[in-house]
Amino acid sequence: MKMAAPTHCVSLGGLMPPFFVCASVLTVCHFMTNCRICQAGPFRLSGIRGYTGRTGENLSDVECFNNNKPTTGGRNDHQFHTGRRRRQLAGTCGAEHYTAVLANAILSHPEWMEGATPTMQRLWRWHAIEETEHKSVAFDVYRACVGNERLRRIVFLFVTWNFFKYTFINTCSLLKTDGKLWSLKTWLGGLNFLWGKPGVLRKCLPEFLAYFRKGFHPWQQDNRRLLEHNLKELEV
C-alpha cells in the first residue's frame, strides 16, 4: 500500500512572509548596484530580473529603489559596508539553499507526491524547477561583493532556526484551519513522512549541511540534467 503525500504540505518558498521576500530581493539588488565587481562582471541587474520576477516581486519596486540610491561614483561605501545589508544578503543565500535542496529532492523523487492531484504535482515540479534555476544568484552576488565565509556560516544557523520555526508555525495554522491541530495521527504521519519513510528531511540533511563546507557553491550539486528531464516531461 502506497502512502499518500500529506495534504498539509505547502510551498516552502511561500512560507516566507511577503515582507521578508521583498527584503531579500532588494538586498540582492542593493549589492548588485553598489559593488563595481558586480557591475563589471557577469552579475548585472538584468541577470537577476528573472530572480525577482519569479519570486513574485514587482520589478518597479526594485527599479524605484535603484533610482533613489546614492550615486556618488557608482558606489556608496557607507551603505556597502553596512553590516545589516551584509547579513540580509547572507540570510537570503541561506534561505535559497534550503529551498534549492528541497526542490532537488522533489524533482528526484516524484513518488513523494503520489496522492496529490495531477495539477498540484505539476505545480510543485514547476516551482521546484524555478527554485533550482536561480539557486546561486544571491550566493554569487554575496561571494563577489562580500565574500565573508564566517559570516555566511553563522547567519545560516539563524536562517535554520527561523526556517523551521516559521514552517512549524505555518503548519500549525493550516492544521488548525482544518480542525486537525490536536490530531495525534496527523502529527505522527507528518513526522514519519519527514524523518521516517520516505524521510524527506532525513535524506536532505547531508545537502543541508554541505553549506558549512569550505568553498561551497550551490552548483556543486549539478542537477541540470534533472532539470532538463523534468522540463521535457512537463512540456509533453
N, C-alpha and C positions, 0 to 999 in steps of 0.2 A: 504493500500500500504506500503510495507516494504522499509525502507530506505537502499540503498546500502552503504556499507562501503566506506569511502573516498578512492580514488585511489592514494592519495599522502602520504599515511602513509608509513613510513619506520621503520625498526627495530631500536628501541631506543638504543639497545646495539651498533648499528652501527653508532650512532651519535657522539660517542667519536672518535676524530682523532686517528689514529694508535699510535702516539707518547704518548698520554695520557693513552691508553690501556696498552702499553708496560711499562710505568712508574708505573702503578698500579700493574701489575704483579711483577715487580722487587722489588717494595716496600714491597709487602707481603712476597716475598722470603727473603728479607733483614732481616725482623724481625724473620722469621722462623729460620734463620741460625745464628742469633746473640742474641737470647734470650734462656737461658737454660731451662726455664719452657716450652718452645715450643718443644725443642729437647727431653726433658724427658717425656713430656706429650703426649696427643693424636695428637698434631698438628705437624706431621712430614712432611718433604719435599715431601715424596711420597704421602701424603694425599692431596696435592694441585696440583699434576701433572694434574689431570683431570680439575682443575680450569684453569690452564694456557693453557692447550691444547684446551679446549672448547672455550676459549676466542680468539683462533686463533693465539696464540703465538708459536714461535719455542722454544722448551724447551732447545735447545742447547745454546740459548742466556742466559737463566736463569742459566744453569749449568756453562757457562763461567763466569757469574757474580759471582756465588758462589765460583768457583775455584780460582778467583782472589781477594777474600775478605781477609782482615787481619785475621790471625789465632792465635792471642795472647790469648791462653787459651780458645778458642771456642767462645769468646765474645769480641767485641771491644767496650768498654764503651763510647768512644768519639763518635763513629758512632751511637751507640744505643740511645744516648741522643741528637742526632741532631734533632732540632725542625722541620726542613724541612721534615725529614723522618716520624716523627710522624704525621705531618699534611697531608702528602701524603697518609698515611695509613688510617687516619680518613676520608679523601676525598674519598678513594676507598670504604669504608664502606657506606658512604652516597650515592654514585652513585649506589652501589649494592642494596641499599634499594629501590631506585626509580624503578630500573628495576625489582626487585622481586615483588613489589606491582603491577606494570603494568602487569607482567607475570601472577600473580594470577588472575587479572581481566580478562585477555584474556581466561584463562582456565575455569573460572567460567561463562563467558558469550560468548560462541561460536557464538551466534546470532549477535554479534558485527561485525563479519567478513563476514556476508552474503553479497553477491555481489562480493566478491573476488573469484578468480578461486580456484578449489579444491586443486591444487598444492600449491598455496600461503597460503591457510588456514592450510594445513598440515605443511608447513614451519614455520608459525607463532606459531603453537601449539608446535612443536618440540623445537623451540627457547625458548618459554615460560617455557617449562619443564626444559630445560638446565639452564636457569637463576634461576629457583627455587631450583634446586638441589644444587647449590653452593652458595645460598644466605647468608649463615652465615660463609663462610670460612674466608673472610677478617675480619669480625666482631669478630670472635672467636680469631683470631690472635691479633687483636687490644686489646681486653679485657684482654688477657693473658699477653701481652707484654707491653702495655701502660696503659690502664685502666683509662685514664683521661676522666671522663664523661663530664666535662665542655668543654674541647677541642672538643670532639665528637659532641656536640650540636652546638657549634659556627661554626665549619667547615661545618656542614650540611647546615647552612644558605648560605654560599658561594657556596656550591655544588648546592643548589636550584637555585640560581641566574644563575650560569653557565649552569645548565641543561636546563632550559627554554630558556636561551639566545641562546645556540647553536641549540636547537630544532627549534627555530624561524628562525635562520639564514639558517639552512639546508632546512627548509620548503620553505623559500623564493627562495632558489636556485633551488629546484625542480619545483616550480611553474613557475619560470622564464624560465626554460628549456622548459616547456610545453606551454609557452605563456599565462599563467593564473595568473601571479603575480598581475595584477591590476583588476582581476575579483571579483567584489563585491559578486556575487553569491557563488563563491568558498570559499571565506573567511567566509561568513555568515554560509554556510553549515558546514565548519570545526569547527567554534566556537560552533554551535549548537551540533555537534557530541561530542565535548569535555566537554561542560558546560551545555548544554540543555538536549536534548533527543537523545541518551541514557545517555549522560553526563559521559563520561569515567573518566575525571579528577575529576569531582564533586563527583562521587561515590568513587573514590580512596583517596580523601582528608583526611578522618579520619585515614586511614592507613599510609599515608604520615606523618601526624602529630604525630602518635604514636612513631616516632623515638625520640621525645623530652621527652618521658615518662621515669621516673626514673626506672632503672632496665630493660629497654627494651632489647629484644633479637629477632632477625628475626624469629625464630621458635615459638615464641608465637602465630604467625599466622600459626597454624599447618595445612597445606594443603596437607599432604602426601596421604590421600585418594583421593583427587582431582587429584594428580599426577598419582596415580595408575589407576584411571578411564580413564584418557586421554591416558595413555600409552596403555591400553588394546584396546581402540578404534582405536588408530593409528596402532597397530600391526595386526589388523584384515585384 
